[in-house]
């Protein structure tokens, strides 16, 4: 059976379904092809379920330390199956919401595995999609434009492939029925650090090993050091500059053990289970790219500034194109692609405007360049930071560690980047992201009235501190 439409979207994750909605709003007839569930990794295996677990861990940790607030909670205990039940309930509710959005915007969803085909009897140019349905039947979708949004999957470390028992990826970790006594986390990036923070709050003995010289590689060094100190105070063991010897691991009744080189010496790391979190790999295999003129570079689909591939009527967005593999980045890209194919005016995509968030305890968020990265690019910059310990609301909340840091161009005064580590950093970064979009200077942001007492005062004071005008520090 052959079906024609204006826009077909291959992949119904966050980027894909947002692109579909935008295209439908612009008057296009849209079809989404999804082989699993709408919502993709973010809703079912990433953002939402992990944040649900993190919130439960935060509440449990708060109860363990409630006496600091003058509250006695004797007898509180963790019931992990109920934690998982709450997570599933949140995911299910949001999944129903996405399905409603498809009906509301009259978007047809076809469940099946799609593969792009080249010129054929169905279309004189590549871009049609052959879909294998669950019952084994085939349908062919022939769109005027195709948006590829096939997402990504956990990257596998050769020699340490997940087995679901001793070695886990984030996918398997999300489905744990009980918590291990101890866990070795391989990779100190965003995913690894969030799991380290969460499981530490749940009472698991956690060790993080990272190949680079710091956790959160690529982020501000000062922020990474502050987070490492905070995690270590809570009992997380962090080892950087660790090179695992993947062919040395063994498993048994005591769990898993693996040798590694750390500071020039061989060291043995042991835990009940291991979580490998070394990033994600774009899903570009098995989707028919070889039938097109689409180019794959470094494992990702190559696109131009408008997210067009080597074939101008075929677009690609989200994790499959690399870059910032974030749900909100994919959504932004999906909207931009839909607007471009509809002939609407679009704004240049600037990754510097995309906030980066880590939902650990304390939270970390940033936008723009770090101080060291700006200097590497040859920019003359200055910085200022304000500790949350100077902010009344942070003391009231009982989370006064961390700081807000602002980086500005010495010559122009322009805002270059903002890094925040501390309470609700992932919410506070929105003000800095808006400032970046509006090309606001630190003085302009600092001149805005920040209510007292609020955590946002930290950012306002840091903006003023760039020129030595902070009031309360």
C-alpha positions, 0 to 999 in steps of 0.5 A: 500500500502506498501513502502520500503526504507532505511530511513524513517523520522517521522517528517519534522521539522528542525531536520527531514528534515536535517537528511533526506538530510544528509541520502540522501547525503550518498546514502540512499533512504529516505522518510519523513512523515509529517502531516502538513508542512515541516519546522515544528515549527521553520519555521512556528510557532517559530524561523523564524516568531518570528525573523521577528516580532522582526526585525520589532519591532527593526526598529519601535523602531529605527524610534522612536529614530532616532533623537538620530542619527540626523535623523528626521522621523516625521509621522512614524507609525506602520501598524501591518497587514503589519508586519504580511504580511512581516512575512508570505512572509518570511516564504513562501519563506523559505518553498518553499526553503525546498520543493526545497531541497527535490526535489534536494535530491530526498527525497519523502515526504508523507503527513499524520499522522504516527504511528510506528507499531510493528512486523507485516506481513509488517516487522518482527521487529517494526519500520514500520510506518502506515500513514493515508493520508489526504483522509483517505487511509492508507500506510505502510512505511517499512524502514531499519532505522527510525528516529523519529523527532516529535518535541514539542508543547507549554507547557500548564499550567493547569488551564490556557489553551489557548483559543485564546482570553484572554489566548494565547500560542506562536502559537496564539500570532503569528497570532494576527491581532492587538496588545493588549494595554497590555499583561501579559507574564507568563514565563521569559524564552527565548520565554517570553523574546523575546515576551516582548522585541518585544511587548515593542518596538511595544508600548504594556504595558508588564508585565513578571512574572517568578516563578524562582528567575531570568529571563532566568533561567539556564543562567548566573545570571549577564547576566540575571540581565543586561537584566532585567535592560535593559528591565525595562528601556524600560518600561517592568515590571518584577516580579520574584519569582511569583507563580500564583494562576491559579484558581483565574483568571477572564475575562471580558471587561477589559481583564484578571486578576489573583492573585499570591503570590509575595514576600509572599504577594497576588498581582493582575496582570491585562492585556488585554491578557495573553501569557503563555510561560513556555517551550515546551512539547515533542510530544511523544503521539499518535505515536505508541511508545507503540508498540516498546521497546522505552523508554520514560523518563521524557516525552522525548524519551530516546536515547544513545550517537548516538541517538539510542533508545531502538531499535538500528535501530530506532533513535530519534532527536530534541525536542522529546528527550529533552535537548537543544530544539533548531533548530540548536541542532536538525539539528546537532543531525539529521546529527549525526544520519544519519551518524551513521546509514550509518556507517560513523564516527561521533564525540561525541555530546557535548551540551557544543558546542551548542550556546544558543541565545535570540533575545531580545533587547539587544541580549543574547548569550552563549556557555558552562558553566556559572561561577556559574554552573561551580563552582557548578560542582566543577571546579575552574574558573576565569572570565573577562568581557568587557563592550560594552561601551568601544567598538567604534563600539558599540557607533557608532551603538548606542547600547553600553549596555551589555558586553562580559564575558569569563569564564576559568579554573583556573588550565588548562586555558581552555575555560569553557564558554562565555556569551554575552549581547549586540548588535549582540550577537547572531552573535558574539557567533559563534567565541566562539562556534568555539573556544570551538570546537577547544579547544582553550584557551582564550589567543589563541582567544584573540591573533587573530586579531579582526578588528577595529572598530568591535563589535567582539573586545569586545570578543577579549578583554575579552579573553585577560582580563582573564589573565590581558592582555586587552589593551583597558579597 
